[in-house]
């Protein structure tokens, strides 16, 4: 089996904590190049992980003839550049979530993928969980009937990432909506068939970020550097009669409230904890479905798609709709009314 050779762009925590072990956990895959705008960090990362080639410019990394694929692990606002360059150079790409900090950049990435014919997979690992896969399969089989309402929730009582890279609008693009909301909204929409959004209303506020007295186990921040929201929510209307509510927070005075669920006219389900609700004869029934197991994980699926010429395991076109929803929620919060999603 031909060994797949990978380069990593962005040598921070997500590269070392997720992408590097993800690739290394797949047979016949090797990481041969590392790139970071801070070359000293790239050199340290390469030395620590025995990576032979080091770059400070991603344009040079993607020129490597022997390279098959690229992991993009840069901050949100800097996903488009290296992703598009890698695709244009004929490399497959796995890009960390979100697809980009806005739908304009995301669309440019989708266009580059279509032109290249290569794989662009977005790093949304929740799709690969046994619970999500099980609910997706049941939905595909028509088990739930017509799904008409759902809620996605990613709420922390206190979990503000104190790093400036998360708090800068120019780097991150947004706060908890784009940071943790992307995971829970994407997996919910994927489980119910990736419906098409048409309109959103939302709010995005900062209630903790301007204060220096906030208890936060994840560290202190300079309030002057806190440029994004710490709470955001949205109500999204989809084609048909589906409405979804999304709630996200890095900090709040609430804990252990309800989680993500969806309701159909035949059955409904909660996700984490996974449980199904329906009527059977003259009785209301709750049960845990048999989980789908033994399927390849996120990085296994990426490399399998490369080897077997399969579609992207997490298609960028699907994730682009989430970026469009976020853009509409932020715009709605700014102008105070619903925003159409085109």
C-alpha positions in Angstrom: 0.0 0.0 0.0 1.4 3.4 -1.0 2.3 5.6 2.0 0.3 8.8 2.1 2.5 11.8 2.9 1.1 14.7 4.9 2.1 18.3 5.6 0.7 20.3 8.6 0.1 24.0 8.3 -0.2 25.7 11.7 1.8 24.1 14.6 -0.3 25.0 17.6 -2.4 23.0 20.0 -4.9 21.6 17.5 -2.1 20.3 15.3 -0.3 18.5 18.2 -3.3 17.5 20.1 -5.6 16.2 17.2 -4.2 16.2 13.7 -0.7 14.8 14.3 -2.0 11.8 16.4 -4.9 11.4 14.0 -2.7 11.0 11.0 -0.1 8.9 12.9 -2.9 6.5 14.0 -3.6 5.4 10.4 -1.4 2.7 8.8 0.9 3.8 6.0 0.6 7.5 6.7 3.5 9.7 7.5 3.9 13.4 8.3 6.8 14.8 6.4 6.4 18.6 6.6 5.4 21.3 9.1 4.7 24.9 8.5 4.0 27.9 10.8 4.2 31.6 10.3 6.5 31.5 13.4 9.3 29.4 12.0 10.8 28.8 15.4 7.6 27.2 16.5 7.5 25.1 13.3 11.1 24.0 13.9 10.3 23.0 17.5 7.2 21.1 16.4 9.2 19.3 13.7 12.0 18.4 16.0 9.7 17.1 18.7 7.8 14.9 16.2 10.7 13.9 13.9 9.3 15.8 10.9 12.0 16.3 8.2 10.8 19.4 6.3 10.1 22.9 7.9 8.5 26.0 6.4 7.3 29.4 7.4 5.2 29.9 4.2 2.5 27.5 3.3 2.9 28.4 -0.4 6.3 26.6 -0.2 5.0 23.6 1.6 2.2 22.8 -0.9 4.8 22.9 -3.8 6.4 19.7 -2.5 5.9 17.0 -5.2 5.9 14.1 -2.8 3.1 15.6 -0.6 -0.3 13.9 -1.0 -2.4 15.8 1.7 -2.4 18.8 3.9 -3.8 19.4 7.4 -4.8 23.0 7.9 -4.6 23.9 11.6 -4.5 27.7 11.4 -6.9 30.0 13.3 -10.4 30.4 11.8 -9.8 33.5 9.8 -6.8 31.9 8.1 -8.3 28.6 6.8 -9.0 29.8 3.3 -5.4 30.7 2.1 -3.6 27.4 2.8 -6.6 25.3 1.9 -7.1 26.9 -1.5 -3.3 26.8 -2.2 -3.1 23.2 -1.3 -6.1 22.2 -3.5 -4.8 24.3 -6.4 -1.5 22.4 -6.0 -3.3 19.0 -6.3 -3.3 18.1 -2.6 -6.1 16.6 -0.6 -7.0 18.7 2.5 -8.4 18.1 6.0 -9.2 21.5 7.4 -10.0 22.1 11.1 -13.4 23.4 11.9 -15.1 25.7 11.2 -14.8 25.7 7.4 -13.8 29.4 7.7 -14.7 32.5 9.8 -17.3 33.5 7.2 -19.2 32.1 4.3 -17.4 34.2 1.7 -14.1 32.4 2.5 -15.9 29.1 2.9 -17.4 29.5 -0.6 -14.0 30.2 -2.1 -12.7 27.0 -0.5 -15.7 25.0 -1.9 -15.0 26.5 -5.4 -11.3 25.5 -5.2 -12.3 22.0 -4.2 -14.7 21.6 -7.1 -12.1 22.9 -9.5 -9.4 20.6 -8.2 -11.4 17.4 -7.8 -9.5 16.7 -4.6 -11.0 15.9 -1.2 -11.7 18.7 1.2 -12.8 17.4 4.6 -13.8 19.7 7.4 -12.6 18.6 10.9 -16.0 18.0 12.6 -15.3 14.8 14.5 -18.8 14.6 16.1 -20.1 13.1 12.9 -18.0 10.1 13.5 -19.5 9.3 17.0 -21.5 6.1 17.3 -24.6 8.0 18.6 -24.6 10.5 15.7 -24.1 7.7 13.1 -26.9 5.7 14.6 -29.4 8.6 14.6 -28.4 9.5 11.0 -29.0 6.0 9.8 -32.4 5.9 11.6 -33.4 9.2 10.0 -32.3 7.9 6.6 -34.6 4.9 7.1 -37.5 7.2 7.8 -37.8 6.1 11.5 -38.6 9.6 12.8 -41.1 10.6 10.2 -41.2 14.4 9.4 -38.7 16.2 11.7 -40.2 19.6 12.4 -38.3 21.0 15.4 -34.9 20.6 16.9 -32.6 22.3 19.4 -28.8 22.4 19.4 -27.0 23.5 22.6 -23.4 24.1 23.5 -23.5 25.9 26.8 -20.7 26.3 29.4 -21.2 27.6 32.9 -17.6 28.8 32.7 -15.2 27.8 30.0 -13.8 30.9 28.3 -10.7 30.2 26.2 -8.4 32.9 27.6 -6.0 32.8 24.6 -6.0 36.1 22.6 -6.4 34.0 19.4 -9.9 33.0 20.5 -10.9 36.5 21.6 -9.7 38.5 18.6 -12.3 39.1 15.9 -9.6 39.4 13.3 -8.2 36.0 14.2 -11.2 33.9 15.4 -14.0 35.6 13.6 -16.4 35.1 16.5 -16.9 33.6 19.9 -18.8 30.5 21.2 -21.2 30.5 18.2 -18.4 29.8 15.7 -16.1 28.0 18.2 -18.3 25.4 19.9 -21.6 26.0 18.2 -20.2 24.7 14.9 -19.8 21.2 16.4 -23.3 20.9 17.8 -25.2 22.5 15.0 -23.3 20.7 12.3 -23.9 17.2 13.8 -27.5 18.0 14.5 -28.1 19.0 10.9 -26.1 16.1 9.6 -28.2 13.6 11.7 -31.4 14.9 10.1 -30.3 15.0 6.5 -28.6 18.4 6.1 -31.7 20.5 5.4 -31.4 23.8 3.5 -31.5 26.9 5.7 -33.6 29.9 4.4 -33.7 32.5 7.2 -32.3 33.2 10.7 -32.9 35.5 13.6 -30.4 35.8 16.4 -28.5 37.6 19.1 -24.9 37.8 20.1 -23.9 39.6 23.3 -20.9 40.1 25.6 -21.9 39.8 29.3 -18.7 38.5 30.9 -15.9 39.4 28.5 -15.7 43.1 29.5 -15.2 42.2 33.1 -12.0 41.5 35.0 -13.7 39.8 38.0 -15.0 36.7 36.2 -14.2 33.3 37.8 -12.8 31.2 34.9 -10.9 28.0 35.5 -9.4 28.3 32.1 -7.4 31.5 32.9 -7.7 35.2 33.0 -8.0 37.5 30.0 -7.5 41.2 29.4 -11.1 42.7 28.9 -9.7 45.1 26.4 -8.7 42.1 24.2 -12.2 40.5 24.3 -13.7 41.5 21.0 -16.2 38.6 20.4 -19.4 37.5 22.0 -19.6 35.2 25.0 -23.2 34.2 24.3 -25.1 33.8 21.1 -28.3 32.1 20.0 -30.3 31.8 16.8 -33.6 30.6 15.5 -33.2 29.1 12.0 -35.9 28.3 9.5 -35.3 25.6 7.0 -37.1 24.4 3.8 -40.2 22.6 4.6 -41.6 23.1 8.1 -38.4 22.6 10.1 -37.2 25.2 12.7 -34.0 24.8 14.8 -33.0 26.8 17.9 -29.3 27.1 18.6 -27.8 28.3 22.0 -24.1 28.7 22.7 -22.1 30.2 25.6 -18.6 30.2 26.9 -19.9 31.7 30.2 -23.3 31.7 31.9 -25.1 31.4 35.2 -26.7 28.1 34.3 -25.6 24.5 34.4 -26.9 21.0 33.5 -29.9 22.2 31.5 -31.4 20.3 28.6 -29.3 19.3 25.6 -29.7 18.7 21.9 -32.7 16.9 20.5 -35.0 16.7 17.5 -38.7 15.8 17.2 -40.5 14.0 14.3 -44.1 13.2 14.0 -43.4 9.5 14.4 -40.5 9.6 16.9 -38.0 11.9 18.5 -34.5 11.6 20.0 -32.1 13.2 22.3 -28.4 13.3 21.5 -25.8 12.9 24.3 -27.5 11.3 26.2 -28.8 9.2 23.3 -32.4 8.1 23.7 -35.4 7.6 21.4 -39.0 8.4 22.2 -42.1 7.0 20.3 -45.5 5.4 20.8 -45.9 1.7 20.4 -49.4 0.4 20.4 -51.0 2.0 23.5 -47.8 2.9 25.2 -45.2 5.6 25.2 -41.8 4.0 24.8 -38.3 5.2 25.6 -35.3 3.2 24.6 -31.6 3.3 23.7 -31.0 2.1 20.1 -28.4 -0.4 19.2 -25.3 1.7 18.2 -23.5 1.5 14.9 -19.9 0.5 15.8 -16.8 -0.6 14.0 -16.8 2.2 11.4 -13.7 4.2 10.5 -13.0 7.3 12.5 -12.3 10.9 11.3 -8.7 10.4 10.0 -9.2 6.8 8.9 -12.1 8.0 6.8 -10.0 10.8 5.3 -7.2 8.5 4.2 -9.6 5.8 3.0 -11.3 8.4 0.8 -7.9 9.3 -0.7 -7.0 5.7 -1.3 -10.3 4.5 -2.7 -11.3 7.7 -4.6 -14.3 8.3 -2.4 -16.2 11.5 -1.7 -15.2 13.7 1.2 -16.4 12.1 4.5 -17.4 15.6 5.7 -18.3 17.5 2.5 -17.4 21.2 2.5 -20.6 22.1 0.8 -22.6 20.8 3.8 -20.5 22.7 6.3 -20.7 25.9 4.2 -24.4 26.0 5.1 -23.4 26.2 8.8 -21.2 29.2 8.0 -24.0 30.9 6.1 -26.3 30.4 9.2 -23.6 31.9 11.5 -23.2 34.9 9.1 -27.0 35.4 9.2 -27.1 35.2 13.0 -24.4 37.7 13.5 -26.0 40.1 10.9 -29.4 39.6 12.6 -27.8 40.5 16.0 -26.4 43.6 14.4 -29.6 44.9 12.7 -32.3 43.4 15.0 -34.3 41.5 12.5 -34.4 38.2 10.5 -31.9 37.7 7.7 -32.4 35.6 4.6 -29.9 32.8 3.8 -29.0 32.5 0.2 
